């Protein structure tokens, strides 16, 4: 076999290896879940009437009205609200 044929065979083998390696790494990335950061809000308590005093300085009390304001603010700032079921799919 001539040197030229050997060089062509070696080049073809190298190209096949490079292409196959690229396909393997690409398919692994396609199967990975995206790196998504999801803020989770936690409300400790909802009340219809705010008490006159609170030992936690009203940090953990929320009314339905203030919750609605929180949600509107989040939506206005580009956040999307999702359910726990939707979160499991991400």
N, C-alpha and C positions, 0 to 999 in steps of 0.2 A: 504494500500500500504506500502510495506516495506521501510525502510530507504535507503537501497541499491538502489532500483528502483528510489526513489526520487532523490538521488545523481546523478544517471545516467541521469535522465531527466534534472536536473539542468545543468549538464556538457554539454549535447547536446545543450541546449538552449544557453548557453554561447558561445559555439563554433559557432553556427549559427549566433549569433549576431556579433561576432568578424569577421567572414568571410564576412558577409553582409556589415559591416561597411568598411572593406578593399576594397570591390568591389565598393562601392559608392565613396570613396575617389579616387580610381584609375580611375574610369570613368570620374570624374570631371577633373582630371589632364590631361587625354587624350584629352578632349575637349578644354582645354586652349591653347592659342597660345604660342609658345615658346618665351622665353625672349631673343630677338635678338637685338643687337645694330648695327645700320646701319649708317655709316657716310655718310653725304650728302654734296657734293661739290657744291658750287655756283660760277659761273663765271659771272662777271658783264658786261664784254665787250670783244668782239673779234675784232681784227684789223688785216689787212694784212700787214700794215706798222706801225711800232712803231713810235709815234711822238717824236720829239726831246726833248720836255719837258712835264711834267705831274705834276699837282699840288698834286696828291696823290702818287708821287714818284713811279709810275708804278705798284702800288700794285693791281690795279683793271683792268689792261689791259692784255689780253692774245692773243697770236697769234695761228693760227691752229697748228703750229709746237710745241709750248710750251704745248698746250693742249695734243697733241699726246705724248709728253714726260711724261706728268703727268699721262696719262692713262697707258703707258708702265710701269712706276714706280709702280703704284698701282697693276697692274697684277703681276709684278715680286715679289711683297711683299705679295702675297697671297690673294689680294682682288678680288672679283667677281663683275662685273658690271651688274646691273639689271635695268630693265625698271620700270616705275611707275606702270604699270599693274602688273608686278611680285611682286612689293612691296605691292600692295593691297592684294595679296594672302597670304602674310606671316602672 
